[in-house]
Amino acid sequence: MGLLIQEPPLQVLPSLAKAIGLNEAIVLQQIHYWLQKSSNIEVGHKWIYNTYNAWQKQFPFWSIPTIRRTITSLEKQGVIVTGNFNKAGFDNTKWYRIDYQKLESMSRRCDQNDQTMRSIWTDGADQNDQTNTNRLPETTTETTIKTSSDKPDDHLSENFEAIWKEYPNKAGKKEAFRHYKKWRKESKEHTDEYLMAKLKAYKQDLAVNAWKKPMNGSTWFNGRFNDEYTVPDMNQPPIRAKGYQF
């Protein structure tokens, strides 16, 4: 019984899968659902936004490369349009909308019943009750599909902001974030907890050695966090040189 339907199943119309591909039809139906709920209006259209890691929460049976290929295929077919309306310049999270006119033109070339196909491609209001994907967990913030409860590795920009908040020199943030992303994506050994521990040691080193000035953020995040910081044990008595009286 464990593999029979006891949770919300994904649905897809065979006619849509025939027209654009099975994986593409599944992703497109999900985007369509969230667009009905979105209140993000840019350049006269509704948009949603999400990262590939967050998309994988909704499609856990696919790898991130598969999701990326599927979305790229939808872009090449012209059925979805992508953009970037993020407030932070370093945030590359993609925004998505559906080109419903393109889908309408494709529907005329399909051999399936035209009325059935138009019901999903042109009348979004009816689909909210019919699709079962509306019970999948939301995974983005604001009014679309992100929430602040995402797991730590889902959104690198959010993790970086938490670390940057503690960094003592606010110069070079854009480059610092670029170095941070490269390091997090290439390093399987190190974690954000490791970086925070190194930052704590660095700040202690600065406090003890007042003559030091905190490095530009782009410098420290470009590998200088791996420097060794020796912080004196303040509970130990100072070392006295032989032959001198203090």
C-alpha positions, 0 to 999 in steps of 0.5 A, a space after each residue: 500500500 505504501 506506493 499506492 496513492 496516499 499523497 497528492 499525485 502529479 497530473 498531466 494531460 496527455 495532449 500537453 505532454 504530446 505537444 511539449 514533452 512529458 517532463 515539460 508538461 509536468 513543470 508547466 502545469 506547476 508553473 501555471 498553478 502558482 501563477 494563478 496565486 501570484 500577485 507579482 506583476 512586472 511589465 504587465 504580466 504575472 510572474 513567479 520565481 524560484 531556484 533550482 534547489 527549491 524546484 527540486 522540493 516539488 519534483 524530488 524524483 528529478 535531479 537538478 540537472 534534469 529540472 534545469 534541462 526541462 526548464 531550458 527546453 520550455 524556454 527554447 519552445 517559447 512557452 515560458 519566459 524568464 526574467 530577473 526582477 530581484 531587488 538585490 543585484 547579486 541575486 540570480 534567482 529566475 522569474 517565470 511566466 507562461 506565454 499563453 498565446 504561444 500555447 494557444 497556437 500550439 494547441 491548434 496543431 494538436 490532434 486531441 480534442 481542442 476544447 479539452 486542451 483549451 481548458 488548461 491553456 486559457 482558463 486558469 481559474 478552472 484549474 485551481 480546483 482540478 489540479 492536485 499540485 495545489 497541495 504541494 508545499 510552497 517553497 518561495 518567499 513573499 506572495 509566490 512560492 518561496 518561504 522563509 522556512 527553506 532549508 539552509 542550503 536552498 538559497 545561497 543568497 540568504 545564507 550569505 546575507 546571514 554571514 555578511 551581517 556579521 562581517 565587520 567591513 561592508 565594502 566589496 559585498 558584490 564580489 564577496 558574494 561571487 566568491 562565496 557562491 563559487 566556494 560553496 558550490 565547489 566545496 563539499 567539505 566546508 559548510 556555512 558553519 565552518 565559515 561562521 566559525 572562521 569569521 568568529 576567530 577573525 573578529 576575535 583576532 581583530 579585537 585583540 590586535 587593534 592595529 589591524 583593520 578588517 579586510 575588504 569583504 571581497 578579499 576575506 571571502 576570496 579564500 582569506 577566511 582560511 588564514 590561521 588566527 591565533 587568539 591569546 588565552 586571556 586567562 593566562 598570565 603574560 609572558 615575562 622576559 628573563 632578566 627584567 622586572 615589571 
